[in-house]
Amino acid sequence: MNRKDDQAGSHCPFRDRDEPLTRQPLSAGEISVLECMALMEEEDRAAFIRMAQGIAEATVKRRS
C-alpha cells in the first residue's frame, strides 16, 4: 500500500483520489454523537435520526 492510500478518506469509492479532503476535522460534539450512535441498536438509531432531523427543521424555521 502506498502512502497516498494511507491518507484519510482514500477508502471512499465516491471521492476522486486526487481531490484533496476539504472537510474540517470533527468537533468533540460530532465525535460524541457518532460514538453514541455506534452503540445504539438500529431501531433506536433511526428514531434518534428522525428526532434530530425534526429539531434541525424546527431550528431552521425559527431562524427564517
Buried (B, 14 or more C-beta within 10 A) or exposed (E): EEEEEEEEEBEEEEEEEEEEEEEEEEEEEEEEBEEEEEEEEEEEBEEBEEEEEEEEEEEEEEEE
